[in-house]
């Protein structure tokens, strides 16, 4: 049996930006972070800077959301000869 739980992203993002405290935290990287050339936040990484250079309009808007995707698979019964497995997929801000 395949089960997929889908949580709507758009409604969750609207709720995050509707709350002033969360909205401030979502813009923290552009307004309140220290710029001392040390890696304190993913905004200091080379990947973040490469995205800003590749897509300058996207990088200029501090309210744009960047997502990370993580997956992890496992064989639920510990038998490698079975043709089914479980995969967890997480999308995070």
N, C-alpha and C positions, 0 to 999 in steps of 0.2 A: 504494500500500500504506500502510495506517495502522498506525503502531507507537506504542503507549503503554506507557511504563515506569512502573510503580506501585511506589513504595517505601512500605511500611506506616508510618504515622506513630505509631501506638500503641506498637509495639515499639521504635521509636527513642526515643520519650519515656521509656519504662520504662528503657531502657539509660542515658539521660542522667541520670535521677534515681537510678539504682542506683550510679553513680560519685559518691563524695562530693565530689570536686573540681568536677565538672560541676554537681552539685546546688547547691553553694555559689554558683557563677557564675550559675545560673538565678535565684537569690534575691537577687543582689547589689543590684538596684535598690531593694529594700525594706530591706536591712539595712546596707549599707556606703556608699551614695552620699552625696556632699556635697549639702546643701540650701542653696544660696546664690543661688537664683532665676536662675541662668544655665542655658543649655541644654547639658548635658553628655551626656545620655542621652535616648532617646525618652520616658522616664518624665516628663521635665520639659516635654514638649510639651502644647499645649492639647488635642490629640486624645486623649491618654492620660487627661488630667484629665476630659474630657467623658465618656469611657467609664466612669471610676470614679464619676462623678456619676449617670450613667444606670443603671448596674448596680452598686450599692454592695456587695452581697455578693461579686460577682466581684472588685471592686477591693480588698477587705479581705484576701483570701487571696494571699499573696506567691508561692505555688507555681503559680498559674494562668499558663498560657502564652498569649501573644498572638502571632499569626502575621501575617506580611506576605505578600502575593501579588504577584509581578511577572510580566509577560508581555512578550514581544518577538516580533514577527512579521517574516518576511522572505520575499521571493520568491526561491526557490532558484536560478532560472535567469535572473533579471534581465529577464524578459519580463512586462510588466504585463497582457498579454492572456491569460495562462494561468489556469486555474481551480484551481490548487493552490498552496499556500504552506506554509511551516514555521513553527510557533509553539512557542516555548520557554516553559514555565510553571514558575516556581520558587516554592516555598512555603518561607519561612524564619522562624526564631524572632526 
